């Protein structure tokens, strides 16, 4: 190790740490490259995590050695108020379009005429359906990144871009061999897999689903809090070398792409060069069918003239370069007959119209059902049962009905009307004025209850096996359960259950054992299972961590709930509304009395009132006596009925004479409600606002 023998120990430590830190960063960087660029990792996740862990520990010990391009700093940014606007040194252009072979040939003819030459070389790349960004590197390090914006000015989103693991923070080259500064352009996208994962999470939380990967990627990238960007996996394909300070090192686009790849940028593996325009056309056409096999959306093929000198000579018209064009795919649409408009009822009771179609092949799959969004959408477009309709696969995920083919409408078709009564239980339908949604207000509507049970039992929730769609529906239909709490009473109905087809002793033993086990699920699982609107895994975990127990959460005000990290006003309102709803409150009480655990980590939590003995006297305004006692217990405190020298403090409301006097005599601290709340806050309970 290169340390001076006589240097003080501290300095030697520092020097050793610096060397180790650099070695670790180099190693992690190399593994990132193997993982993200070459897709050939050579170590497992846990080994990788161990390297990160060691680096993090060293940086914690020597904070002066932290640098913004350390792999530990990908998620270190703090939330921004707004994004600063930055001017692009060179405008970020758009592309002209061609839709077929003839238009492609015409584009080529124009270039050949202007350049007065016939031979050109083309590079073709999938046109990624994401967001264009500009990345700036100085001395081989990522220093700044921005969105395309209007092409002239974009928003600086460096902190968010740092969270994207496939964006290299340090380049794979000796900085001395690189231009002092240069720009790389590329497309940020969300894979179809990541999009599906996110939506599954949202579905489980009862949240509205995202439309398509592109919009979701755009939303993620523009989060003011980089933590939020980091929570969703985004990716990059670099597709262009932008401005370069000093001499431009290369002569052609394909060289630039190869160079970018060597430096550590992910470039699209389906990039191909051609000499003949017919081959370009064949390549583009082939992608119409190949696109479905990709794990990301593409909306065409970009064709570029390879030679930089030719690019310069051709120049730009308006906002579009003459030297590149986008072969756009025809929209993936098909016409079929809408057999029937059906209405489904979800877990929250919302009625959703959907189309039962004569099966049709569109965008690589056979579609027989499609979303119609909501009743307003249906009415606006006047889609009628029996119509021929245009079906589209939006973002290649959820098929949707675009509209009717009016020219083919037959006589006698009537406009759609939302049923006035729930198609399942017959209860009169209500309308939510804010959400343009119709819903079944009946709490015991069998579909709703069955869906709630299914959700309650699902993997991220109480994790009960054997309560899938079919069995949940059966249990509700036959009157075994009318709320999730009834599940825990099923063991009392053993004999009746054995009468049911397909249920034997063994099945029941398994079901009941699962139920018994699930009573020990921590609070956050229960919160997920209850299906509170907007509360998915992450929110549930944050609430459980913060409040520690169901009674503490139930005693919290909207403001206190909103003060939890990651919980906004809408979520806080939804949580409060759920807990205040008498029917839901009864279910929670019921579950508690059936023996379900109502707190998070008992041992590890270390409640803020651990070891304290507290006496409550008089009446408080904010909590009932029971509530405040529950709260104290849930925070680890002991509630005692009498004041003694061992009493830590007395919480005194209005009234409460003798215990207050006793405390005064013994010199025990007395807190009124607001002092008590302030003390809890001091001890690290809810942030009081
Ligand atoms: S080249 C002047 N290459 O398409 C060159 N663009 O309609 C302009 N895009 O804003 C960009 N994949 O967001 C290029 N392989 C690719 C692309 C690509 C997607 C997007 C990009 C741009 C838009 C232009």
Boltz pocket constraint, residues with backbone or C-beta under 6 A from the ligand:
constraints:
  - pocket:
      binder: B
      contacts: [[A, 93], [A, 94], [A, 95], [A, 125], [A, 126], [A, 127], [A, 128], [A, 129], [A, 130], [A, 131], [A, 132], [A, 148], [A, 186], [A, 187], [A, 239], [A, 240], [A, 302], [A, 321], [A, 324], [A, 326]]
      max_distance: 6.0
